[in-house]
Amino acid sequence: MPGISDIIKDSVVEFSRLQDWMLSSKEHGDMDTYQMMHKRYIE
C-alpha cells in the first residue's frame, strides 16, 4: 500500500502533466481537448 507521500507525489506529477497538456492544446488551437482537460483540472 502506498504511503501518503507517494500519493501526494503522484497527484502533483499528474497535475503538472495535465497543465502541460492543457497549454500545448491551447497553443495548437485544440479547444475541444483543452475544454475536456480543463474540466478534469478543476475537479
C-alpha positions in Angstrom: 0.0 0.0 0.0 1.5 3.4 -1.0 2.2 5.9 1.7 0.8 9.4 1.9 3.9 10.9 0.5 3.7 8.6 -2.6 0.1 9.6 -3.1 0.9 13.3 -2.9 3.8 12.9 -5.2 1.7 11.1 -7.8 -1.0 13.7 -7.5 1.5 16.6 -8.1 3.0 14.8 -11.1 -0.4 14.1 -12.6 -1.4 17.8 -12.0 1.8 19.1 -13.7 1.3 16.8 -16.6 -2.2 17.9 -17.1 -1.1 21.6 -17.1 1.5 20.9 -19.8 -1.1 19.1 -22.0 -3.6 22.0 -21.5 -1.0 24.6 -22.5 0.0 22.6 -25.6 -3.6 22.0 -26.7 -4.4 25.7 -26.3 -1.3 26.8 -28.2 -2.3 24.5 -31.1 -5.9 25.7 -31.2 -7.4 22.3 -30.0 -10.0 23.9 -27.8 -12.2 20.8 -27.6 -9.4 18.9 -25.9 -8.5 21.9 -23.8 -12.0 22.2 -22.5 -12.1 18.4 -21.6 -8.8 18.8 -19.7 -10.0 22.0 -18.1 -13.0 20.1 -16.7 -10.6 17.5 -15.2 -8.3 20.2 -13.9 -11.0 21.8 -11.8 -12.1 18.5 -10.3 
